[in-house]
Amino acid sequence: MEIGDLVKYGPQMTGLQNCFGMIVGFNGTAVEVQWMDRYMQESLRVRTRGKEVSTELPDFLEVVSETR
């Protein structure tokens, strides 16, 4: 996993497999992901106008598309 890779949650995260995001950084061994799927866009429209970035463990993510 590298910055710029498109990721989603793995199959062990039931109900979250349709969430997609881009790796924007690292926090030790954890991954900083900016989520950009339609669910996040709907949530942001209601809550805030900022970007949703969360720290995730790489064991629960799958790379969908690499930047290389």
C-alpha positions as CSV (number, residue, x, y, z in Angstrom):
1,M,0.0,0.0,0.0
2,E,1.2,3.5,-1.0
3,I,-0.1,7.0,-0.9
4,G,-2.5,7.4,-3.8
5,D,-3.8,3.8,-3.9
6,L,-7.5,3.4,-4.1
7,V,-8.7,1.1,-1.3
8,K,-11.9,-0.5,0.1
9,Y,-12.7,-2.5,3.2
10,G,-12.0,-6.2,3.0
11,P,-14.7,-8.9,3.3
12,Q,-14.2,-9.2,7.1
13,M,-15.9,-5.8,7.4
14,T,-19.5,-6.9,6.8
15,G,-21.6,-4.1,5.3
16,L,-18.7,-1.8,4.5
17,Q,-17.3,-3.4,1.2
18,N,-18.9,-0.6,-0.9
19,C,-16.8,2.1,0.8
20,F,-14.0,3.4,-1.3
21,G,-11.2,5.8,-0.4
22,M,-7.7,6.9,-1.3
23,I,-4.6,6.5,0.9
24,V,-3.4,10.0,1.8
25,G,-0.8,9.2,4.5
26,F,0.5,6.9,7.1
27,N,0.3,7.1,10.9
28,G,2.9,4.6,12.1
29,T,1.8,1.2,10.7
30,A,-1.8,2.5,10.3
31,V,-3.1,4.0,7.0
32,E,-4.8,7.4,6.6
33,V,-7.7,7.1,4.2
34,Q,-9.8,9.9,2.6
35,W,-13.2,8.3,1.9
36,M,-15.0,9.4,-1.3
37,D,-17.8,7.0,-1.9
38,R,-21.5,8.0,-2.3
39,Y,-22.3,7.1,1.3
40,M,-19.6,9.5,2.6
41,Q,-20.8,12.3,0.3
42,E,-24.3,12.0,1.6
43,S,-23.0,12.1,5.2
44,L,-20.8,15.1,4.6
45,R,-23.7,17.0,3.0
46,V,-25.6,16.6,6.3
47,R,-22.9,17.0,8.9
48,T,-20.0,19.1,7.6
49,R,-18.3,20.5,4.6
50,G,-14.9,19.0,5.3
51,K,-13.2,15.8,4.1
52,E,-13.6,12.5,5.9
53,V,-10.2,11.1,6.7
54,S,-9.9,8.2,9.1
55,T,-7.0,6.0,10.4
56,E,-7.4,2.4,9.4
57,L,-5.5,-0.8,10.0
58,P,-4.1,-2.2,6.8
59,D,-5.3,-5.7,7.7
60,F,-8.9,-4.6,7.1
61,L,-8.3,-2.9,3.7
62,E,-7.8,-4.2,0.1
63,V,-6.1,-2.2,-2.7
64,V,-8.5,-1.8,-5.6
65,S,-6.2,0.3,-7.8
66,E,-2.5,1.0,-7.4
67,T,-0.9,4.4,-8.4
68,R,2.2,2.7,-9.9
